[in-house]
Amino acid sequence: KEMGMVRGEVIGAFSVALSVKERRDEFFQSSLMAFMAAIGVSVLVLIFNAGLLKHLAGAPITRLTWVMAKLAEGELETVVPSRGRHDEIGAMARALEVFRVNTIKLRLAEEALRKAHDELEQRVVERTRELEMSSQRQAAIFEHAAEGIITSDKMGLIETFNPTAEVLFGYKADEVIGQNLNILMAKGHAKKH
């Protein structure tokens, strides 16, 4: 016997009665609140991530797009942002900077080529004028020389025959041009040449 009790003896009854309906409504209510809280937290996380994504990627890409438009318009002094970043945006910015620098070099080379072309054109005009003057002087000398002047090619065919040569040899220029020089020589001399 312990404490004056015999084993198996009932000293009282305890009754527990639960209302299933109240517990079910309470469970449903708390589940609904937890679900709504989870949706609310998810929406906040999405809003935060969207803002972060816009800040980290959207704004730099928008700036790079603006720079590309300016470069396409020919504004090569435009500064390319985000070149120091160590991600894909930085890689795009560095590639855009290479494009900008190469375009500047190309424009400088085109300008130098245009300048060289203009200088060459001027030199050609000057040289052509000099050659025309020289040619006119030579023609004047050829036409008015007191000596007979005859020129021929390697085969001995007459190419030019000045007026004094016409008087000396008795032929007009159009009669001898294209003929061999032998027609102007005495028969004994022609065989030696």
GIZIMO-V444745 format. One record per helix or strand of 3 or more residues. SS is the DSSP state (H for helix, E for strand). FROM is the first residue (numbers start at 1). TO is the last residue. If there is no record, write none. Layout:
SS_FROM_TO + SS_FROM_TO
This chain:
H_20_72 + H_88_144 + E_150_152 + E_157_161 + H_163_169 + H_173_176 + H_181_184 + H_187_190
